[in-house]
Amino acid sequence: MSKEKAAAHQVLARKYRPKGFEELVGQPAVSQTLANALTSKRVHHAYLFTGPRGCGKTTTARILAKALNCEKGPTPTPCDECSSCREIALSSSLDVLEMDAASHTGVDDVREVIIETVALAPTRDRYKVFIIDETHMLSNSAFNALLKTIEEPPAHVVFILATTEVHKVPATIASRCQRFKFRPVGPEPLAEYLSGIAKKEKISVEPEALALLARAAEGSLRDAISLLDQCRSAGEGKVTVESVREMFGFVPQDLLIGVASALLARDPKALAGWLKKIYEEGVEPAQLIKDLRAAIEGVYLVKLGAGEPVDAPWTKALEGASADALGFLMRRLNRALEELRYGDSPRLALELGLFSAIEAAHDLGAWVARLEALEKRLAAGGGGSGLSPAPALTPRAIPPSEAPRPVTARLPEGAPATILKDSQGTTPAAPPAMGSISWTALIEAVSKTKITLGSALERAKGEPVGGGYRITFPKAFDLDMAKRSASILESALQALAGRPVALELALGASDAAPVSDIVDRGMPEPATGVDAPPGTRWKDIGEGAPGAGTGGLKNAEGVFGGKARIIKKPQS
């Protein structure tokens, strides 16, 4: 290659920089608004361009400067042939001053470049344009010095401020500018633009390779073009998927699919085999997690009905996985990536993240449904065919006084005499009518499920009301507990009545005998109950007794029944 050809060579990012508003990629709102303003001659004195790197902020600023100073302008379509357009494109125009705020941050720089020259008329062109790149890097004093000039500049001055961090620009500056937000360029427009460059440069490139380059650019048009230029140099004019993966460290698709399949199949042995291959390939753990997460995300969105179709291999590999399982995997991968970022052993963090995803439950929704079904069946007082029986408990000797009394019920008049036998061979009575429900049977049935609720029923009163059943509690505490466990009461009533029963819970007096208040009269405790130590006396705690408490002890009496007593030792 001759020296003249070497000197004339341009990198693709500069060679294919957009020259007009119609060439801007991925910014239709910005280009259309600026073009309309130029057409209607409504030019603002200050503009603020914000957005991520490489999306066209500085390029758009130069296009706007050409549109303002073109010999045919102001026009939305600069000619790119006049001396003004050519000089602005080469950054050599005397009337278009570009200032890099990253290296000129102080107030002296602002005063020298802007404040001292802003009053001077343009040398040749129509407007004097100041382009301040990375504006957020200016110091507070520099912003203060610039404030008055931006607020009331001369008629021939236009400011264009570009920044990637708009939150660092003072509100006093931003409020005096027209703000334009530049967005990251999508993967599809990027791939299409790269394909056009490849055709012009006669680069042989595979479509899948273009998609990988567009994804690696992360919304930056400049980065995408630079990556294509780099791959062309490495492949001698040919760009393939394998070369792109090898150059930028992308994980081969077969390895990713193998890891994902092992995770969903919960096969640690298969996962260990795939990890061994990944280590042999020299893949970075962070890159593996990112690529795996991106691939799973595409299938996850498709299963939710919110995404575009993905590659056929991934669709086939993950077709049996639910959206919940894929969402769980992505959360695990996010956690592994965080641990990888702050840990000192990337390999260990990777293995812990992947193998822990195998051990944990994937389909959380199914577990929740099973638990809810179990809760309902337990509340109903019985199990279901889908539940395993509870483990048998070691029986204890039950005194005759504590043995449950047999439940007797009367057959309603006219009811068919259906004979059934229970597990012990006895013949129970037919389902009783509402008026024949035994209050004692109801208490015993409820106590088997919830003993505290059974104790509350012993202090309450039950009676049939119409086609339902009313239970009246003397204490609000018992009533609140019954309301929380209403499903248990309804299930017990249904079992006794043989049909669903409408339950009514109320607060009022009951038929239970009131607990009498007994004060200490110096009498020894009767022989019943637990013996007190020799020389001591029992004292009952009642509401009227001296020193009696109405808090925790009374609540305990209401829940568990009986009386609370304290022991007074004799004075020595």
VEXRO-565660 format. One record per residue: x, y, z of N, C-alpha, C in turn; residue in three letters. Coordinates in steps of 0.001 Angstrom, whole numbers, plus 500000, padded with zeros to 6 digits. Each point is the difference from the previous one (the first is absolute). Layout:
REM VEXRO-565660
XYZXYZXYZala/...
//
This chain:
REM VEXRO-565660
500855498800500000499145501200500000500885501242500000met/499743500945499151500801501220499910499717500917501174ser/500883500977500178499823500948501102498744500850499803lys/499700500321498728498810500818499745498735499252500389glu/499934498698499679498831499211500358499918499817501502lys/501167499815500664499987499838501454499530501263500677ala/500405501171499479499582501261500600498525500251499761ala/499461499492498900498603500254499675499049499051500712ala/500549498996500674499122499023500653499258500638501171his/498745499686500116499162500462501104499359498809500676gln/499909500059501310499284498949500713498518500108499657val/499308498879500083498603499980499568499122500914500843leu/500324500153501287499162500827500872499997501462499559ala/501119500465499442500056501378499513499511500095498559arg/500279498973499231499623500032498585498486499990499827lys/499318499271500868498544499857499865499244500758501088tyr/500596501081500469499278500871500933498880500704499247arg/498778500016500528498883500647499288500305501450499653pro/499597500411498797500270501354499527498755500882499973lys/498838499405500197498766500773500001498990499397500952gly/498926500736500243498977499511500928499367498704499508phe/499899499830498694499377498804499468500864498760500196glu/501280500173500304500898498865500192500124499582501461glu/499420500759500903500073499625501413499270498676500224leu/500596499121500770499461498661500228499394499924501394val/498734499607500067499355499763501286499566501237500754gly/500026501198499362499591501235500680498990500768499149gln/498859499409499665499051500687499095499397501256500614pro/499729499973501298499369501171500624500936501200499996ala/501274499763500282500967501106500034500185500588498610val/500243499147499021500263500501498649498784500725499420ser/498811499486500236498802500631499445499729501344500655gln/500185500084501312499748501265500700500967501083499563thr/501282499662499911500984500996499574499776500414498556leu/499646499048499138499741500343498600498795500931499884ala/498962499760500752498821500875499956500329501396500508asn/500828500084501055500375501313500533500800500798498968ala/500896499326499278500783500699498975499121500426498834leu/499044499166499634499107500342498893499155501226500330thr/499525500078501246499150501131500411500796501182500539ser/501337499938499937500886501090500454499805500304501491lys/499717498969500770499840500201501441501183499349500721arg/501112500667499943501242499480500572500140500509501427val/500204499071500941500202500377501394501457500374500212his/500246500764501078501373500447500234500835498994500786his/499361498949500588500764499019500781499294498648499930ala/500792498953499777499483498638499931500798499131500973tyr/499303499025500581500640499040500907499708498599499485leu/501047499306499548499874498643499487500455499027501089phe/499115499074500379500329499039501054499792498583499475thr/500753499056500569499847498610499604501287499226500208gly/499965498679499832501190499165500201501059500266498931pro/501156499419500215501131500220499090499713499358498633arg/500550500659498987499972499412498667498671499992499294gly/499015500761500487498678499965499363499763501188499069cys/500992500913499847499876501047498988499850501414500504gly/500360500296501231499808501359500529500931501003499319lys/501304499716500005500954500921499385499809500061498490thr/499695498881499385499744499995498554498805500876499654thr/498941499900500794498818500831499757500320501472500210thr/500860500302500973500395501398500227500724500555498774ala/500854499213499390500703500468498805499053500128498816arg/499055499079499877499019500112498924499169501270500173ile/499603500304501244499234501229500256500826501230499686leu/501301499971500335500865501143499679500112500177498485ala/500128498888499250500032500111498538498685500542499467lys/498885499543500555498696500466499531499817501497500243ala/500567500516501071499866501425500303500898500865499125leu/501195499508499666500988500831499304500194499627498544asn/499247499037499489500122499639498590499652501205499124cys/500674500113498841499736501124499094498561500012499516glu/499357498830499994498607499907499575499034500077501178lys/500509500218501186499183499921501201499535501333500529gly/499447499923501244499811498767500787499068499017499294pro/500428498744499990499266498972499276500138498662500711thr/498961499167499981500124498674500627500835499027499183pro/500376500397498766500810499119499141501239500756499540thr/501039500075500837501229500689499581500628499324498789pro/500706500786499194500486499504498711501245499146500130cys/500794500180501035501260499285500206501013500292498892asp/499772501060499228500918500356498920500615501374500183glu/499322500905500679500534501339500204501154499959500991cys/500759501065500031501177500044500870499606499904501470ser/498874500588500354499565499949501398499685498568500416ser/499251499274499175499653498617500332501241499123500092cys/500942500178499067501198499167500019500859500290501222arg/500130501268500368500827500354501151499370499500501300glu/498682500085500102499339499499501216500156498498500098ile/499917499287498888500170498550500016501397499612500441ala/500997500854499681501386499731500377500379500639501328leu/499042500647500675500239500673501290501064501089499880ser/499988500717498874500993501064499791499364501355499756ser/498694500122500229499324501267499762500304500980501130ser/500244501267499628500287501023501000498739500443500741leu/498844499773499406498755500450500621499270498894500740asp/500507498788499965499434498884500757501091499501500943val/499882500346501260501034499694500993499543498811500846leu/500811498956500031499704498813500806500893500008501237glu/499374499807501145500722500021501275499741498693500734met/501068499318500375499883498755500751500024500340501487asp/498841499937500637499914500373501417500711499010500901ala/500321498805499498500725499035500832501426500450500267ala/500594500739499061501371500493500179500055501506500237ser/498882500690499846499931501448500271498846500235500973his/500273499748501250498929500004501000499888501303500781thr/501048500820500000500024501153500883499328501226499437gly/499855500986500854499359501243499599500880500774499037val/501318499868500122500898500694499073499847499468498576asp/499770498680499866499795499443498668498722500533499372asp/498937500065500784498738500529499489500148501463499626val/500717500748500820500172501430499705500827500200498735arg/501045499178499827500873500180498846499338499566498696glu/499301498863500021499444499456498761498670500640499646val/499182500320501000498622500409499721499750501454500335ile/500176500354501277499548501315500454500710501133499268ile/501321499864499771500759501076499363499786500064498494glu/499423498953499404499804499993498537498541500041499585thr/499081499883500956498596499896499633499465501294499405val/500565501127500386499495501279499483500519500307498604ala/501027499278499563500562500253498678499094499434498916leu/499883500701498900499166499548498896500657498818499303ala/499219499170499342500585498869499267500989500480498947pro/501029499228499788501021500363499026499448499983498587thr/499260498965499652499464499879498643498566499504499984arg/499673499093500912498723499310499930498881500813500628asp/498843499398500011498787500656500482499919499998501528arg/500403498896500623499925499860501458501367499606500547tyr/500243500423501237501130499498500767499443498913500928lys/500446498768499782499458498850500706501044499475500981val/499581499836501258500870499434501039499473498594500347phe/500822498993499743499652498607500344500820499600501214ile/499341499736501122500676499623501246499711498528500254ile/500994499161499799499843498554500184500293499630501451asp/499301498973500491500121499558501410499791501184500949glu/498899500682499818499730501231500750499993499772501507thr/499585498828500442499875499752501440501341500053500721his/501122499999499260501314500036500631500424501403500413met/499264501033499586500346501367500410499853500169501506leu/500839500832500568499915500273501433498829500929500291ser/499658500120501277498890500874500390500276501451499638asn/501239500431500190500336501382499657499924500220498492ser/500365498973499211499902500133498553498535500080499564ala/499147499194500629498568500082499690499446501372500350phe/500421500537501143499513501318500418500458501082499030asn/501231499877499494500496500990499038499272499899498673ala/499557498779499662499325499774498718498514500349500047leu/499456500091501215498548500119500155499441501239499310leu/500571501156500276499459501248499445500136500043498486lys/501092499434499486500208500017498552498988499111499289thr/499696498814500578499012499115499385498601500589500110ile/499736500723501061498657500561500181499697501089498981glu/500969500891499733499763501111499065501202500134499066glu/500164499081499077501132500108499071499678500988498872pro/501004500418499275499736500845498820499180499228498960pro/499398500704499081499104499375499023500735499062499061ala/501298500165499850500754499173499053500663498795500665his/499668499699501235500660498933500765498986498884500280val/500452498750499815499212498813500327500881499064500830val/499474499546501146500717499054500862499401498603499803phe/500883499015499897499571498594499948500795499245501057ile/499318499544501031500628499290501106499682498511499876leu/501012499164500118499819498542499914500537499360501280ala/499244499038500539500409499357501243499421498597500095thr/500732499128500672499507498644500281499391499895501393thr/500170501031500831499489499981501373499270501306500267glu/498770500064499544499249501253500063499683500395501436val/499949499037500926499670500336501385501086500844500654his/501204500045499393501073500819500559500001501421499445lys/499159500268499032499881501350499448499058500797500887val/500415501175500504499113500779500884498676500331499323pro/498955500013500817498669500305499460499939501399499410ala/500820500925500500500004501364499460500502500032498562thr/500891499065499651500487499913498628499007499232499129ile/499544498829500495499105499162499211498686500699499672ala/499504500833500924498707500662499784500064501059498914ser/501192500443499625500147501015498965500280499398498627arg/499935498673499911500297499309498740498793499187499550cys/499931499760498703499077499009499471500671498631500136gln/499328499093500699500625498710500294499538498946498995arg/500965499238499497499740498886499087500645498749500588phe/499200498971500167500482498756500595500292498989498900lys/501244499565499938500421498973499045499924498639500688phe/499433499038499301499805498668500561500975499000499376arg/500306498917500730500863498964499418499356499425498736pro/500831499685499034499505499458498733499693498518500200val/498851499551499528499588498618500164500865499036499205gly/500005498722500377500832499010499295499643499857498521pro/498722500042499669499609499823498589500455501166499119glu/499774501281500391500544501088499176501523499971499910pro/500651499605501093501460499907499961500459498956498993leu/499393498809500059500382498931499077499731500408498552ala/498888500679499767499685500437498633501007501025499501glu/500395500928500882500976501021499608501362499364499731tyr/500394499042500837501274499307499788499978499208498700leu/498852499428499664499892499255498753500214500916498796ser/499457501220500073500222500954498908501463500389499862gly/500687500197501120501428500327499944500798498832499431ile/499643498781500404500716498822499511499870499870498479ala/498831500308499454499827499924498551500845501055499290lys/500041501208500571500795501059499373501491499695500071lys/500436499399501080501412499680500177500363498623499464glu/499017499285499445500214498662499446500577499045501046lys/499328500013501166500391499106501091499025498831500017ile/500514498795499987499158498807500091499684499748501471ser/498752500149500361499611499886501409498724499173500107val/499949499127500972498822499169500237498954500784500787glu/498708499781499707498952500731500743500068499772501506pro/500315498760500413500094499736501438501146500789500624glu/501075500185499242501124500791500509499601501462500184ala/499184500530499059499517501376500155499149500140501256leu/499162498992500273499169500046501208500862499995501260ala/501077499211499992500903499984501153500693501343500184leu/500449500598498901500652501308500093499030501060500512leu/498763499970499509498999500972500456499728499839501482ala/499966498745500479499771499778501427501196500443500834arg/501210499768499494501198500394500736500140501512500087ala/499464500741499013500116501460500007499150500642501083ala/498963499306500488499139500499501078499406501368499692glu/499494500155498770499296501230499646500863501108499453gly/501311499803499904500897501043499512500311499762498535ser/499602500920499137500266499871498568501494500077499724leu/500691500888500677501443500136499795500737498720500381arg/499609499403501131500649498757500420499718498869499021asp/498782499939499464499656498935499057500860500086498741ala/500187501217499478500820500156498793501453499658500298ile/500488500401501175501386499692500369500209498499500141ser/499021499305500557500116498547500136500030499322498630leu/499182500477499073500016499443498654501352500224499334leu/500551501180500191501314500301499436501067499082500602asp/499906499746501288500969499131500655499895498562499487gln/498757499514499848499815498629499510500461499859498550cys/499816501067499193500472499935498621501513499865499954arg/500690500715500874501459499914500015500472498629500455ser/499298499412500960500412498693500514499709498891499004ala/498890500101499280499610498931499082500362500236498567gly/500787501061499735500435500312498640498813500148499048glu/499052500823500435498848500297499149498861499025500114gly/500075499026500918498925499037500193499665499924501477lys/498724500158500324499548500003501402499022498855500185val/500327499074500900499145498854500277499579500011501464thr/499020499162500308499530499911501386501127499513500912val/500759499003499531501074499456500824501072501043500285glu/500350500793498989501029501020500212499533501079500963ser/498720500367499912499474501010500917499978499457501435val/499556498758500155499962499413501339501403499903500596arg/500942499581499191501363499837500503500637501342500318glu/499718501005499212500637501301500193499468500710501237met/498701499906500227499403500756501094499628499133501195phe/500375498723499973499790499145501158498587499503500170gly/499194500023498949498652499460500117500058498487500167phe/499091499473500810499970498564500263499301499302498842val/500564498885499486499321499258498934498602499580500412pro/499096499994499035498598499747500306499774498594500540gln/500770499013499488499777498635500473500347499857501474asp/501017500731500466500336499969501422498893500641500837leu/499459501112499521498930500678500744498763499118500095leu/499623499369498892498818499139500005500224498801500911ile/501221499453499991500293498877500888499885500369501463gly/500515501169500385499895500447501401498547500232500374val/499244500669499131498594500274500302499198498708500127ala/500261499030499121499274498731500067500330499243501281ser/501264500014500416500382499328501242499359500660501212ala/499874501322499971499366500702501119498526499639500099leu/499314500012498865498564499705500018499732498533500311leu/500920499105499602499838498581500304500478499647501404ala/500613500973500691500526499808501350500980498821500033arg/500929500035499046500984498930499853501379500560500334asp/500476499863501235501307500571500370501163499359499253pro/499883498724499691501087499326499290500160500576498594lys/498891500206499301500072500587498663500507501432500057ala/499564500754501017500460501378500139501502500056500237leu/500520499096500824501440499957500243500762499715498710ala/499452499122499150500653499718498724500050501217499095gly/498912500747499932499991501205499168500935501067500558trp/500059500130501323500913500976500595501453499650499691leu/500319498718499964501357499585499653500352500451498585lys/499072499849499063500240500449498631500151501522499948lys/499217500695500813500079501463500022501359500449500516ile/500515499334501033501321500347500518501081499721498956tyr/499840498917499250500980499681498962499983501030498882glu/498832500583499728499901501035498966500543501344500477glu/500205500142501307500499501259500542498970501099500063gly/498732499624500132498916500991500048500004500703501354val/499807501303499980499909500762501244498678499673500701glu/500030499737501316498751499685500717498942501087499853pro/500410501253500067499018501085499876499365500008498614ala/500794499742498979499459499970498640499031498838499825gln/500321498854500618499101498851499925498640500326500612leu/499994500614501170498742500315500680499203501023499190ile/500670501013499459499294501020499226499374499407498738lys/500777499180499282499467499407498775498861499029500307asp/500151499215501066498947499057500366498731500738500412leu/500161501057500754498835500781500432499300500651498814arg/500769500530499047499400500634498832499222498991499161ala/500551498785499840499311498986499210498716499541500681ala/500052499779501314498809499570500741498950501105500009ile/500441501238500053499051501118500030499130500024498755glu/500608499713498828499212499998498770498895498963500025gly/500308498783500459498978498951500081498974500343501078val/500457500571501090499097500387501106498939500995499522tyr/500424500998499238499051500997499500499022499380499009leu/500482499065499192499106499327499054498930499206500742val/500383499307501066499029499217500766498990500899500705lys/500394501218500312499061500955500591499139500692498952leu/500330499784498736499255500663498930500391501443499810gly/501228500364500428500429501400499928501261500184499179ala/500460498978499297501251500112499271499892499484498580gly/501056500266499235500066499544498626500535498567499962glu/499698499246498951500518498629499890501525499964500059pro/500531498975500647501437499853500172500505498882499093val/501306499740500098500597498969499159499359498650500268asp/499889499207498937499361498680500115500704499079500990ala/501343499964500058500641499113500985499604500317501437pro/499879501272500321499613500366501366498535499684500258trp/499167500228499009498583499671500165499807498512500256thr/500749499172499277499886498552500176500593499556501325lys/501128500590500410500677499572501229499193500345501243ala/499254501105499978499287500457501188498487499895499848leu/499527499207499052498558499929499773499262499385501185glu/500635499125500776499324499374501130500054500796501280gly/500698501124500002500143500804501217498878501026500075ala/499514500225501211498957501007500208500627501375500150ser/499165501028499879500498501366500169500503500227501421ala/499344499381500994500460500142501383501394499409500182asp/500249498843499386501312499367500133501085500851499353ala/499711500573498830500985500842499339500240501294500781leu/498934500569500553500170501190500822500836499718501234gly/499787498827500610500805499608501153501477499884499618phe/500279499398498852501385499854499556500661501359499771leu/499273500926499401500587501321499757500294500729501306met/499133499848501001500290500619501295501241499380500630arg/500145498694499883501197499335500511501250500469499266arg/499904500173498696501147500473499230500358501438500374leu/498998500831500255500277501369500459500751499982501323asn/499568499141500914500671499915501292501430499502499843arg/500198499005499118501347499487499764500901501078499399ala/499447500834499134500785501072499397500421501028501048leu/499118500307500953500358500918501077501101499408500880glu/499881498728500353501034499367500808501318499915499239glu/499907499833498703501202499938499182500709501344499972leu/499232501058500044500576501335499926500789500351501254arg/499544499527501149500638500378501259500829498867500623tyr/500009498824499395500752498883500553501427499972499489gly/500844499198500671501398499883499602500263498725499204asp/498982499146499807500152498760499247498873499901498976ser/500225500468498765498929499948498987499497498585499741pro/500902499036499988499587498628499703499085499458501099arg/500341500272501256499169499536501105498633500673499980leu/499974501298499733498722500714499950499116499451498887ala/500608499661498872499231499433498885499409498654500386leu/500798499126500592499514498671500352498930500057501083glu/500209500853500999498988500131501051498679500512499430leu/500081500975499100498783500544499423499235498993499168gly/500712499203499178499318499048499130499507498777500762leu/500829499440500873499574498796500718498911500305501026phe/499998501204500573498915500357500920498681500145499255ser/500069500368498715498769500084499206499403498621499771ala/500833498972499991499493498629499861499322499550501279ile/500591500325501150499481499499501271498679500650500379glu/499798501275499664498793500712500418498819499601499129ala/498798500249500529498765499669499266499806500991498870ala/499638499487498817499782500860498847498559500490499929his/499074499065500005498603500364499790499386500429501323asp/500250501236500395499514500489501289498482500095500023leu/499402500281498856498545500101499965499332498694500359gly/500569498871499536499410498694500334500100499715501493ala/501127500388500602500139499796501451498978500822500776trp/499801501227499583499013500843500682498605499398499876val/499664499506498811498682499390499810499829498769500884ala/501042499176500110499908498806500843499830500376501466arg/500720501024500448499878500426501393498602500542500284leu/499454500754499055498644500523500207498987498861500065glu/500156499002499124499090498858500045500135499232501307ala/501231499851500489500217499317501270499353500761501147leu/500112501314499980499401500805501063498478499851500013glu/499390499986498812498544499863499932499551498633500514lys/500735498949499658499610498664500433500182499815501491arg/501055500588500540500186499925501445498903500775500730leu/499624501145499424498941500786500621498670499260499975ala/499817499156498955498770499226499902499997498788500914ala/501115499733500666500056498898500948500341498673499395gly/500473499956498754500333498716499381501051500181498955gly/500519498917499483501010500019498968499392499726498654gly/500825500034498984499554499730498652500816498899499391gly/499531499562498841500689498898499347501370500404499533ser/500233501314499800501302500420499509500987500284501096gly/499616499798501261500874500319501114500428498722500687leu/501223499963500441500489498844500753499468500064501410ser/499666498852500598499496500026501372501063500468500969pro/499536500655501053500925500504501011500636498836500731ala/501233500145500460500647498917500728499261499680501291pro/499946498714500291499265499559501188500733500432501259ala/499241500424500999500565500408501279499916498844500982leu/500914499953500922499994498948501015498817500207500920thr/499107499024500133498813500202500833500372500040501471pro/499215500754500751500203500073501449498738499502500689arg/500157499578501205498854499506500759499077501153500342ala/498719499863499674499008501049500263499136499555501155ile/499958500804501087499140499645501132498546499935499573pro/499205499187500693498575499912499636499297501330500047pro/500445500882500936499313501289500116500238500884498780ser/501141499762499268500309500828498841499562499366498689glu/499497498785500057499608499323498758498854500752499341ala/500036500165498679498908500722499328498686499252500111pro/498964500738500245498670499419500122499418499719498626arg/499226498950499864499413499682498693499026501084499567pro/500009500273498716499133501027499429498727499327499517val/498868500429500533498706499443499585499239501045499225thr/499319499581498997499208500912499181498738499286499562ala/498960500767499828498710499437499607499809500118498498arg/499357498976499441499648500048498590498832500951499795leu/500055500847498992498835500852499727498841499151499504pro/498821500515500268498809499267499593499930499895498484glu/499709498797499540499873499788498557501312499778499291gly/501133499997500735501298499816499355500190498541499659ala/500628499670498896500234498603499630500974499352500948pro/499744498718500248500831499284500975501211499415499296ala/500929500858499577501221499539499353500980499533501066thr/500505498801499827500891499423501005501419500067499465ile/500873500670500764501413500100499670500796499493501176leu/501199499563499739500899499562501057501298500756499903lys/500506500365501173501267500704500011501143499012500029asp/501233500515500196501183499152499951500026498983501121ser/499267500213501093500000499073501114498848499003499910gln/499200500063498947498915499046499833498715500406500649gly/499951501132500679498768500454500637499142500721498995thr/498724500084500308499060500640499088499615501357500551thr/500518501087499404499656501328500508498588500380499591pro/499516501001500679498662500494499684500038500788498703ala/498845500139499376499901500786498781500203501473500324ala/500339500834498990500193501419500251498795500603500705pro/500224500708501111498901500537500796499426501259499392pro/498817500343500475499403501271499632500661501108500802ala/499721501268499618500641501127500673499698500012501481met/498760499701500355499645500083501412500616498911500839gly/500571498964499394500521498874500769501513500004500106ser/500685501077499547501463500063500119500357500098501473ile/500860499103500441500423499982501395501084501055500216ser/499773500877500946500987501037500334501298499364500479trp/499879498936500783501196499306500478500769499371498849thr/499267499432499039500669499407498843500732501064499183ala/499387501179499878500649501078499252501289500429500687leu/499953500100501355501208500408500732501106498978499810ile/499646498725500093501019498969499861500562499953498578glu/499149500197498985500482499989498616500944501163499724ala/499670501173500548500856501170499788501300499861500778val/499946499425501203501201499864500820501039499110499348ser/499568499031499178500968499137499322500859500779499012lys/499426501071499438500750500808499042500706501164500662thr/499307500686500923500576501164500671499499500030501430lys/500872499640500935499580499832501384499599501318500633ile/500662501088499638499643501295500598498607500440499576thr/499621499690498772498652500345499551498969499138500712leu/500333498735500256499091499148500762499790500520501411gly/501066500503500627499861500586501340499106501226499971ser/500113500797498936499131501180499889498538499593499837ala/499742498890499295498621499541499837499404499539501319leu/500821499482500916499477499579501298499410501159500781glu/500437501207499715499463501189500684498921500695499172arg/499676499436498837499039500648499100498671499251500005ala/499078500448499202498670499399499880499682499842498530lys/499499498799499614499641499742498616498534499647499872gly/499367500474498934498582499739499789499693500115498516glu/499097499157499505499590500110498597499140501233499780pro/500233500684498904499233501191499636499581499837498549val/498703499719499776499536499792498643500687498782499397gly/500635500205498861500737498921499376501468500012500358gly/500422500880500909501408500105500362500226499719501475gly/501143500462500485500390499744501380500709501225500533tyr/499580500409501203500568501182500638500806499586501224arg/501197500585500120500848499775501167500267501349500641ile/499646500101501276500142501249500735501136499852501009thr/500959500928499945501160499976500887499883501103501031phe/500364499720501258499911501037501032501145500992499950pro/501084499648499311501171500870499992500381500330498556lys/500425501264499809500403500442498666501246499262499523ala/500854499612500957501218499269499634499655498674499338phe/499034499282500600499580498729499427499313500198498653asp/499203501079499883499310500272498747500990500270498870leu/501057500782500279501003500284498972500705498724499556asp/500315499134500948500661498750499648499079499130499153met/498707499984500326499056499204499225499848500528498580ala/500015501327499852499904500572498658501204499609499150lys/501192499983500618501188499606499246499980498525499621arg/499271499182500783499940498558499741498601499568499588ser/499280500886499313498624499695499625499915498767499095ala/501044499777499178499959498842499103499994498684500770ser/500677499970501154500008498782500820498611499740500558ile/499339501051500488498659499842500552499013499554498914leu/500094500609498810499082499628498930500200498551499577glu/501260499551499950500271498607499616499453499027501038ser/500156500336501299499482499117501037498479499936499974ala/499354501149499799498537500015499914499511499207498789leu/500700500128498884499604499260498807500136498500500217gln/501064499590500708500187498574500264498909499452500913ala/499548500804500967498966499538500927498611500051499374leu/499747501022499178498665500166499425499830499263498669ala/501103499637499374499917499317498723499715500905498836gly/500132501291500188499770500974498931500648501317500408arg/500254500910499037500574501299500367499068500776500935pro/500569500658500974499229500730501017500463501447500020val/499043500933499960500330501418500105500349500321501446ala/501176500540500228500500500251501347499878501473500331leu/499511500273501216499890501379500495500744500086501327glu/500912500947500125500780500204501218499586501324500615leu/499749499978501323499507501194500676500672500125501358ala/499869501184500575500527500296501330498839500239500948leu/500005499315501147498919500152500968500164499039501153gly/498949499884500821500052499098501151499879498562499532ala/500584499073500762499937498580499679499377499245501151ser/499709498718499767499438499154501041501054499402500912asp/501287500241499731501055499422500840500003500649501361ala/500257499199501007500015500514501368501144500970500176ala/499746501200500569501077500979500179501013499500501016pro/501210500449499791501087499653500921499909500911501212val/499837499413501160499862500792501230501349500500500463ser/499975501198500550501215500590500537500205499493501417asp/501114499390500238500312499436501309501238500701500534ile/499893500568501156501138500688500610500595499117501068val/501181500353500400500711499196500992499351500184501374asp/499468498912500559499406500056501340500834499207501005arg/501210499712499590500846499269500926499670498540500088gly/499179499457499088499604498606500015500990499192499190met/500311498827500421500902499162499217499315499539498724pro/500795499673498985499491499528498707499404498620500177glu/498846499730499420499420498664500060500969498965499425pro/499634498755500231500890498906499608500118499862498500ala/499052500523499228500060499860498541501089500897499434thr/500461499630498821500994500826499333501400499635500438gly/500929500825499622501408499771500322500251500444501432val/500710499193500729500309500323501390500968501157500063asp/499725500937500932500903501117500219501088499574500988ala/501125500671500001501041499673500970499479500153501424pro/500556499241500925499536500069501410500131501414500550pro/498982500415500754500017501303500653499598501155499116gly/499547499730498764499596501081499104498496499999499849thr/499449501081499464498565500126499781499757500378498540arg/498855499543499469499577500364498652499271501342500025trp/500122500732498955499251501248499857499481500088498571lys/498660500078499801499398500139498685500080501448499547asp/500206500180498701500070501340499436498656500323499380ile/499250500868500609498717500442499463500035501477499753gly/498991500470499281499987501419499666499816500877501223glu/499364499471501016499761500816501190500998499751501104gly/500943499108499790500932499680501066501050501075500133ala/500496500222501240501057501000500182501243499586499231pro/500522500941499245501212499730499240499787499132498794gly/498740499715499644499737499132498836500340500739498719ala/500532499282499042500336500609498709498902499734498982gly/499811500942499127498981499853498940500648499904498628thr/501295499788499963500697499970498723500302498606499533gly/501284499610500075500451498740499441499358498788500626gly/499811499992501369499412498831500656498543499813499591leu/499247501092499915498605499881499612499876499547498554lys/500894500500499150499975499540498608500324498519499919asn/500953499564500808500340498581499999498823499154500452ala/499261500496501039498808499279500434498973499903498879glu/499856501113499218499009499992498938500362499046498876gly/501294499814499745500427499132498908500009498545500409val/500596499708501175500201498613500398498950499493500984phe/499151500884500555499007499566500973500609499812501390gly/499149499693500975500477499771501358500314501297500725gly/500766499877501083500327501153500832501500500079500159lys/500509501211500090501414500210500263500190500238501483ala/500952499327500608500252500116501441501468500324500216arg/500243500696501107501377500242500417500196499387501374ile/501219499685500327500336499364501278500691501021500890ile/499476500163501189500607500917500964500743499170501047lys/501283500194500072500800499283500984499834500652501374lys/500043499171501047499875500574501361501214500834500344pro/499751501047500760501109500842500424500805499294501087gln/501299500091499844500874499342500982500173500871501233ser/
//
